[in-house]
Amino acid sequence: MITAAEQAAFFEYLRYPSISASPAHATECRACVGWLADFLNSLGLDASVRETGGAPAVVARSPRTPDRPTLLLYGHADVQPVEPLGLWTTPPFEPTVRDGLVFARGATDNKGQTFSHLIGLKRALTAGDLPVNLVVLIEGEEEIGSPHLGAFLHAHRDELACDVALISDTSMIEPGWPALTLGLRGVACFEIVATGPKADLHSGMFGGVTPNPALALSRALARLHDDRGLITIPGFYENVQPIPEIESEAWKRLPWNAAWFEHTTGIAPLFGDHTRSVLERVWAFPTAEINGLTSGHQGSGSKTIVPARASAKLSFRLVPDQDPDQLAPVVTEWFEHELAREGVTGTALYDHGGLPFHTPPDNPYLAATRTVLTRIFGREPALTREGLSIPVATLIQRELGVPVILAGLGLPDCAAHSPDESYPLAHLDLGARTFIELMTAFADASR
């Protein structure tokens, strides 16, 4: 059971409005990382706030014992913006318990999942020595794509050297059914801008002959997919890898089918390539989504103009072995060409990207994790992927050359990135117990 002191510490962590996407919250982001460093130092670790070139990170180490494997525990302290505020039942940075769930921004993504393991760490240190050498890395920029973490990992490879890395930032199948996530999609984000006349024009005097940037952009966006829902940019699918049979067969036994998606979202999952299952479409194939559209008059009443400018925010979810930096110029060239066809000037601004992740299910640390999760939950974990992006998983895999274990404690209906984000209070204890057993299992696996 979670103690009152453990819950109080968790709630204190949740109260920091560590929104990395907002410059107005930079001070709170730094204060949140500082609080974590103090918390880890209070456990007896050697912890410090580290500069990255952006938002800071915290790095902590246990005393090193020769001949023991080193485990890297990764998490992130930053959270998503909270808008629209009116849809929150209670304030997003005032954690509240209702029906066994803790409601707060960051409750699941990712403060709750990581802090569950830190509670386990505190309990293990109170009981005695750790069976592994531990490195804790908690960054402050994951929600904006970890733009500085790759360089930080590269510069501190010796300090962060480990045998295995553990990340809990994914979902279980349902309450009581854990999952090991073998793959994540990458991401590439853009702002597409269409520019037409030098200023907004009277639609009666100039409409009908002047190219309209809003219409031009809409037409280009409509050509982004064909009738099957496939992305039409030439060469976009060149490096997409086939799904291993062991994974595709495992997915057929999961409850996340078309009916589940319709129940969860309120709309049938009708988009995309219908020759593929729903899970194949959201886990193992790339997507292009329009995240926002802006042009012209947005206020009340009418303003009859041909707008001078239109823009759209887009995100492409990528799969192994697609590289966002390699695809960025391909996307840019395609949009510039398509908007030129409409008589306007097009610019595609590449905001940030993150690499997709995949790990084969045949390393001893993954086997050890399966054993631990089966023992704690009384059910063997499912082998899954997720459609979201955690760029650091591939960064750690590449820079440190170690297996990365993704064993999440969140639930599919936790409303991460949405109002009323939640985390089961009981998962604080489950995560603590899991971490204690994983440290012992990893020590055994290394032998």
N, C-alpha and C positions, 0 to 999 in steps of 0.2 A: 504493500500500500504506500501511496505517496504521503509523506509527512507534511505537516503544516509549513515547516521551514522550506522544504523543497518546492511546494506550490508557491509560497511567497516569493522565492527567488525567481521562479519562472515568470510570475506576473510582473515583477520588477523589470525583467528583460523585455517583456512584451510592451511595456509602457513607452519605450523609446520609439519615437516616430522616425525610424531610420530609412527614409525613402530616398534611395540613391538616385532616382531619376529627377529629383527636385533639388536644384542648387540651394533653395531656401532651407533645406533640411540638412545641409552639410555639417553643421555644428552638432546636430542630434546624432547623425551617423557616426561621427568621431567619438562622441560621448558614449554611444552604445558599445563600440569596440573597446573603449577604455574600461567600461564596466565589466566586459568579458575578461579582459586581461586581469583586472583585480580579482574577479571570481576565481579564475584558474590559478592565480598566485596563492589565493587563500587555501587551495587544495594541496599546495606543496609543489606545484609545477613551476618551472622557470618560464614565465609568460611575459611578453612585451608587445606593445603596439608597434607595428612596422609600416613604414611609408612605402607606397607602391607607385607613386606618380599620380594617383587618383585618390579615391577613398582608402583609408588605411585598413590593414588587416591585423589580426592577432596571431602570433605564433607562440606555442607553448610546448615544453618538452618535459618528460619525466626523467629522473636520473637514469643514466644509461648503464645497463648491465651487459657485459660481453656474452656472446653466444645466445642471445635472445633475439627473436625477430622484431623488426620495427613496424608498427602499425601507424599509418597516417589517418587521422580522423578529420574529414573536411566538412565544413558547413558554411552557411552565409548568414550574416546578421542584417543585411538590407532587406527591405520589403517593397512590395508594389504600392503605387499610389492608391488612395482610398476612395476616390470619386466613383460613382455619385454618393455623396454622404447621406442623402435622404433615404437611401435604401438600406442603411444599417439600422438594425433594431436597437443596438446600444453603441456608444462611441467606439471607434475602431482601435483606439489606444487605451481603452479602459477595459481590461479583460474581465469577462463576465461568464459565469458558469450557468448553463441552462441544460437540463436533461443529460447531465454527464459530459457535456461538451464545453470546451473553453472557446469563447468567441472573441477574436481580436485579429487585427491585421498581423500576419506573420505567424499565427498560431500553428499552422501546418507548414507553411512555406516561408522560412525553413527553421524558425526559431524553436518550435515545439519538437520537431524530429531530432534536431541536433542536441537540444537541451536534455532530452530523454537520455541520450548517451552520456552526457556530462553528469547527470544524476547517478548513473551507473558507475562512472569514473570516481565520483566522490565516495560512493559506498565502498568500492573496491579499495581505494586508498585508505579509508578508515579501517578496513578489515586487515590491511597488511600491504605486502608488496604486489606489484603488477607482474603478470607472467610475460609481458611484452615490454619493449621500449616504445613509448608512445610519443607521437608528434601530433599536436592539434593545430590545424590551420582553419581559421574562420575569416572569410573576406567580407568586404562591404560593397561589392559591385556586381554580384551575380545577376541581379535583376536588370542590369543594363548591358549584359553580355560579357562581363569579366574582362573589360578592355585592357587592364594593366596586369592581370594575373599571369598571363603567359610569360611576360618578361620577368616578372618576379620569381616564378618557378625556375626559369632558366638561370637567373642570377644566383639563386640560392639552392641549386640542385644538391650540393653536398650537405647542407644543413637539413634539407627536407628528405634526404635519401631514406627509403623505406623498402619493405618487402611486399607490402600490400596496402591498399587504400580502401577506406570504407566511407561511403556516402549514403545518407538517408535523406533523400529529397524526392522520393517517388511514392507510389501508392500501393497499398495492398489490394487484393481483389475485392474483398468485402470484410466486414468484421469477423475476425477469427481465421481468415485465409490469407496468409502472407504471400509475398511475391518476390522473386529475384528478377530484377530488370536487366536484361542482357543487351538492350539497345535503346538509343535515344536519337531522335532526329536533330539535325543541326538547324541553323537559322541564318537567313540573310535578310536584312531590313533595309528598305529604300523609301525615299520620298521622291515621287515623280511630279515634276512641275511642267505645265504647259503654259507658254506665254504667247499672247497674240498681240492685239493693238497696244499702243504705248500708254493708253489710259482706258478706264471704263467708258463705253460709248452709249449714246442714246439708241435704244433698240429700234425705234421707229425710223430714225435718220440713217442708221448704218447697218441694221440687221438685214439679213438676207444675202449680203454680199461679203461681209466681214467674217472671216473664220472665227468661230466661237471656241475659246479654249476649253470651256466646260464640256461642250459637245465633243470636241476633238479628243479630250482625255477619256470621256465615257466610251467613245467608239474604240479607242485603242485598248482600253481595259476589257471591253467585250470580246476583243480578238485574242485575249490572253489564253483562253481555253477553247478547245473545240467542242463539238456536240457530245463527245464522250466524257468531257471534263478533264481531258489531258492538256497539259501546258504546251502551247504551240511554239515556244521559243526554240529555234533550231539547236540541236545538240544538248538540250537541257537534260535528257535522260541517259546520256552516254555512259556515265560511270555508275549508274544505279545497279547495285548488286542483287542477285536473286536471294530469296529467303531460304535459309537452310530448312530441310524437311523436318528436322526434329523440332524446330520452332513452330512452323506452320501447323503441324499436327497437334502440338500442345495448345495452340490458340483455339482450336475447334472445341476444346473441352471447357472453355471459359464462358461465363455468363454474359459477356459484353457483346451482345448481338444487336441487330437492327432495332429490335423491340426495346432493349435496354437504353440505347442511345435516344430513341424517340421519347421514352419516359423521362429520361434525365434532362433533355434539352427542350422538350415541348414541341419538337418538329422532327419529321421523319428524315433519316440520313440519306437523302435522294441524290446528293451531288457526288460527282466523281465517277471513276471507271467501274461500272457495275459488273465487269468480269472478275473483279476482286472483292473479297469479303470486306466488311466494314473495318475489322481490325487490320487487315492488310493495308487498307487505304489510310488509316490514321497512324499506323506504326511503321510501315515499311516502304511507303512511296511518298515522293515529294509533293508539296502543295504550293499554291500561290493564293494568298488571301488579301483582299482589300480591307485594310484596317480602319481607314477613314477617308472621306472625300470633302474637299473644301473649295468653294468658288462663289464669287458674286455676293449678292445681298442675302443675309441670313436673318435680318431683323423682322419685326412685325410689318405687315402691310406689303405693298408692292414697290419695287424699284426697277423700272423697265430699262435694263442695260444689257449690253454685250460685255461681259466681264473681261478684264485684261489678263486675268490669270486664273489658273485652276491647279489644284494639287491633290495628290493622293498619297496615303501611307500604305505601303505593302510589306508583307512578310512572306518569305519563301521558307517552308520547312524542308530540310534536306535529309538525305539518307546516305548510309555508307555506299560508295566512297566519294560523295560529292564534297567539293571544297568551296565554301562561300566566296573566298577571295578570287578563285578562278572563275566562278560563275558571275561575279559582279560586273566585269566588263561586257560579258555576253548579254546580260539583262539590260545594261545601260545602252548598248548599241541597238538592241531591239526596240526599246521604247523611243529612242531618238529618231529611228527610222520610221516607226509607226506614226509618231506625231508629225513628222515632216510630211507624210502622206496627206495629213489633214490640213496642211497649210500653216501650222504653228511651230514654234520652237520648243523642243522638248529637252529636258534635263533630268537625268536620273541620279539622285544623290545617294550613294551607298553609306548608310549610317553605321551599321556594325554587323558582324557575322559570328557564328559559332559553329564549330565542327560537329558533325554527327558522331555517335559513339556506338561501338559494338564490341562485345567480348565473347569469346567462345566458351561454351559451358563445360570445359574440360580441364580446369586447373584445381589444385588441391584446396585452395582457400575458398573457392566457390562451393566445393563439396562439403567443406567444414561448415560453411554458412547454412547450407541446406539441412545438415544434421541438427544444428542448433535451433533453427527456426521450426523444424518438425517437432523437436522436443518441447519447445516453449509453447507453441500454438496447438500442438496435437494434430497437426495436419501438414503434409508436405507442401512446400511453397510451389506456386506456379511459376513457370518460366515465361516471362513476358517481355515486351518492349513498351515504350511510351512514346507518344507523339510530341511531347514537349522537348525542350532543349536544356541541357546542362553542359555548356561548353567545357567547363573545367574537367569533366570526366575524361575527355580525350586529351586535354592539356596534360593532366597528371600521367595518363597512360603513355603519352609520347615523351614528355620531358623526363619523367622519373623511371620509365621503363618497367612499370609494375602492373599487376592485375588490379582492376578497380571493381569493388563489389558494391552494387547498388541494391540496398535492402531497405525499402521505404516503410514508414509507419503511418503514412497518411491514408485517408480513405477517398474513394473516387468522388464522393459528394461533399468534400470538405470546403468547397467554394474558394479554393485558392485563386487569387487574382480578382475575386469578386466580393461584393458586400457580404457581410456575415460569414467571413472565413472562420473555420472552426477546427478543433483538434480534440479527440477524445481524452479526457483527463486520465482515464485508465491506461492510455498508451504511454504516459510518462513512466509508469512503473514497468510496463512491458518492454519499453525501449531500454530502460536501465538494466533489467534482468538480461535482455538480449546482449547488451554490450559486455557485461561481465562474463557471460558464457563465451562470447565470440573471442575475447582476448585469450582465454584458455584454449579454445579450439584452434586459433591461429598459431599459438605457440606449439601445439601438438602437430599441426599440419606442416610446420616448417621443419620438423625433425624427420 
